[in-house]
Amino acid sequence: MNESEVFNDFLQITLNNFPLTIPITINNEIKYLERDVLYMKPVDSPSINQCDEIKNIIQYDETNLIHQEKLLQLLTILDINLGEKYSKISKLIYENDKPWKINKLNEMKSSGLIYIIYKLNDEPYLFMSFMLTNEDEFDGKEISVIYLYEIQLLSIIRKQGIGSKLINENLLNCSKEIYLVNNKSFIGIELTVFSDNYNAINFYKSIGMKLTPWSPQDTIKKISKRITRSNNKTKNVKDTQKIVIKPIYYLYYLPIN
């Protein structure tokens, strides 16, 4: 299959595996979030006829102000959750001096990205963004993954098992379908997490994710210093300390098998 056919199939698999509504609890009241799907059509890929805005399945159009606003709403959620972190490390990860929001917004428009958005009264409360993509070779063969760029929830709906279900059920079900079609190369769901985001790391571990073999790793640095004491017998004793140096981020994945 060509790139266009692969994307179209993946989009259809996504639509089949994410429900139109999900229940949440806000202030002890059950409410239902409605699904929006926004996707970045791959270059040279024809539009998908069955996807239209009436069904809340939207092909992003850079010239459409409503579409631009939808993306900015998602950027706002990201800013609330991780804006402080991105502002500190943007230059390192994007290798330029632009404000992090500009860099992130450009990234959010990457060809092939699919956004699953759940909203209440047209206000998004959570979103996921992911794409089916190839990874570097592993064990001498090319591999493919669903790369999860973001899963962001507003704090008011956290700790309800929503994120766990979206990854470990809905997105994993997408993975299973892809695996059945192309089981020689597909390995599962992959994502990036900041090394100091301990809550997220613990969450990913709790749903069965583990470090990829190609993830950046902690390194150990040994520092020796001399300790001078008044007692002649203990002068010039070396004290060696070990310091753990963490990378900016880790790569975790949820294996399909």
N, C-alpha and C positions, 0 to 999 in steps of 0.2 A: 504494500500500500504506500502511496505517496504521503507527504506531510499533511496535505489537506484532508485526506481520507482518515488518517490516524487521528487528527484533531477532532474531526466531526464525530467519529466513533467514541472518542473519549468524552466529548461533551454530552453525547447521548447517554453514555454510561453514568456520568455525573448526575444528569437530570433524573435518571431512574432511581438513584440511590440516596438522594437527599429529599426529605419530605417537604411538602408544600408549607406545612406549619409545624412548629415545635412548641410544647408547653413550657412556660416558665412561671416562677412565683415571685411576685413583687409585693412587698408589704402584706404578706400572707394571703394574697389574692392570685389565683391562677389566671394567667393571660396567655395568649397564643401569638407567637411571632410569625410573620408571613415571610416566605422566601422570595428573594430577588436573585436573579442570576445575571451577572455582567461578565462579558468575555472579550478578550482582545484577539481579534481574528488574526490568524497567521498571515503573513505577507503572501499575496498572490492566491490566497484561499478564497473560494467563492462564499458568498453569504449562505447561511443555513436557513432554508425557507421555513422550516417548522418553528423557528425561534423568532418571536416577535414581542413587542413591548406590551401588547395586551396581556400576554401570559407572564409578564415580568421576566422575560428572557431577552436580554438586551445585548446587541453587538455594539461595543463602544465606538463612538464617533467623536473624534477630537474636535470637530466643529460644532457639536451639539452642546449647548450650555447646560442643559439638564444632565447630560452624561458627565460633564465636567464637575458639576456640583455633587453628583453621587460619589465620584472618586474623592473629592475634597472632604465629604462627610466621613469616609473611611480613614482618610489621613488624619482627621481630627481624633478619631478613636485611638489611632496609633500614637498620636502626640500625647494624649492623656496617659496612655500606658507606658510608653517608652521614649517620649520626646526628650527627656532630660538625658537619657543614655545616648541617644543618637546625636544630640548636639555636642557631646563630648568626644565622640569617636568618628564622626562623619568624615573628617579628613583622612583618617587612617583607612577606613574601609572603602571609601569612594575615590580616594587619591586625588582630591581637588579641594578648592577652598569655597565651593558653593555652599549655601545653607543646606542643612540636611533635608529639609522638606522638598527642596527642588530636586535633589538627588533621588530621594525616595519616590517622589511623584513620577519621575522619569522611569524608575524601576517598575513602578506599579502599572506602567503602560506596556510592559514587555509582551512581545508577540507570543500568543498561546496561553496567556494567563487566564484562569477562570476564577471568578469571585462568587462565592456563595454567601449571600447576605441575608440576615434575618432581622426584620424590622417590626416596629410597632408604631402605628399612626405615621408611617413614612419616615420614622427616625430609626436608623440602624442601631441595633444593640450588640450585634456581633457580626464578624465576617471572617471568612477563610479565603485565602488565595493560594492557588496551586497550579502546577502544569505537569504534563507528562513530558519528560525530557531524558536525554542520554547523559550518563555519567562517564567519567574516565574509565579506562579499562580496569578490571579487577580480576585477578587470577587468570590473566591472559585472554579475557573475553570482554567484549563491550557489554555494558549493562544499562538498563533503563530504570527510572524511578518516577514515582509521583513526588515532585519536590514541593513541599509545603512551605510557601514563602511566609505566610502569616496565619495565625489564629488569634484573634483579638476579641475579648469580651469586655463589656463595661462591667465595672465592679459590682453593680447592683444585681447582676444575674450570675455571679460566680458562685462556686461551691454548691452547685446544684447538679453536678455530673454532666453538664452540657458539653464541655470541651472534650471530655473523655469519650462520650458517645459519638460525637462528630468525627473524631479520629478513629477510634477503635471499633466503630460499627460502620458508619456511613462511608467514610473514606477508605476504610479497610475493605469493605464490600466492593468498592470500585477497583481496588487493587486485585482482589480475587478474580474479578472478571477479566482484567487485563492479563493476569497471569495465565489464565486458561487459554488465552489467544496466543500469547508469546512467552511461554514459560521458560524458554532457554535464556532469556536476557533480563527479564523483569525481576527485581529483587524486593520491592516494597516501597514504603513511604520514607522519605528523607527530609530532614529539616535542619536549620541552623538555630542555635540558641546561644545567647551571650553567656560566657563562662561564669559571670557573677550573678546570673539570674537563677538563684538556687531554687526558688519556688517552681519555676518552669522546669528545671532539670529534674527535680524530684517528681513532678507530675509526669513527665515523659517516661521516666524510669518506671513509675507505677503502672503505666499501661503497656509495659513490655519493650520499650525502646531501649536501644543500646548504642554506644559509640560505633560509628563506622570505622572500618580498618584504615580509611584515608583521612580521618578527622585530625585536626591539629590536637596535639597532646600537651599535657603538663610536662614541664622540664624541671629538673632539680639542679640548683646551683649551690655549690659548696663555697662558703666564705670562711677563711681562716684569719684569725687575728691573734696577736700575742698579748698575753696577760702578764703584766709585771707586778710582782708582789714584793713586799718588804722582806719576806723570808727568802734567803738566797737559794734554798733548795727548790723553790717554786718559781723562780724568775724565768721569764721567757717561755712560759708554757703556752702551747698553741691551743686555741679553742676553735673548733670547727663547727660551723652551723650550716644547716641545710635549709634552703629557701625554695619553696615551690613557686615557679613562675607559670602563670596560666596564660593561654592564648586569649585572644579577644573573644573567640567563639569556639564552640564544638559543633560537630556534625553528628546527629543521632539518626537512627533509622529503625523502622518497625518492619522486621523481616516478614515476607509473605508466607514462608514455610518454616 
